[in-house]
Amino acid sequence: MKLQEIMTTNVITIEPNSTALEAAKIMQSHNIGFIPVCNQDKKVLGVITDRDIVVRCIANTDNPATTHIQNIMTTNVIYAEPTMDGDGAARLMAQHKIRRLPVIQNDKLVGIVAIGDLATKYRLVQEAGQALSEISEPARPTNLIQ
């Protein structure tokens, strides 16, 4: 099964000049933790996650109300194309330790596929489980507080 058959197509996006606070409020209202950052033509410029807001903004004591998304977003976006199959998406997610993939066609965002989509819609329970296991391996802390 191809991603175009299982991806979410009604995707919430945000523009790069929006603030971290605006992103957090969107995440809260839609119960999500990941938003593609797009220009007006739906070209993906990056992604912003709840973790990006905490680690790159709040932990640096930056003000979320004035910090623009473009300054804290993840810009090295791993993505898929609509014709990719579920196995390929699961491998890509495992390799890069990510849970969501923007789906891009002709340089424009057309959907999102999540690890849960692979497990429930595609019936790739074993592959999704393996990918999730690899994604969820704990990272080593960079500094330990003693």
Salt bridges, closest charged atoms under 4 A:
ASP52 OD1 - ARG56 NH1 3.45
ASP107 OD2 - LYS43 NZ 3.76
ASP117 OD1 - LYS121 NZ 3.79
GLU137 OE1 - LYS97 NZ 3.60
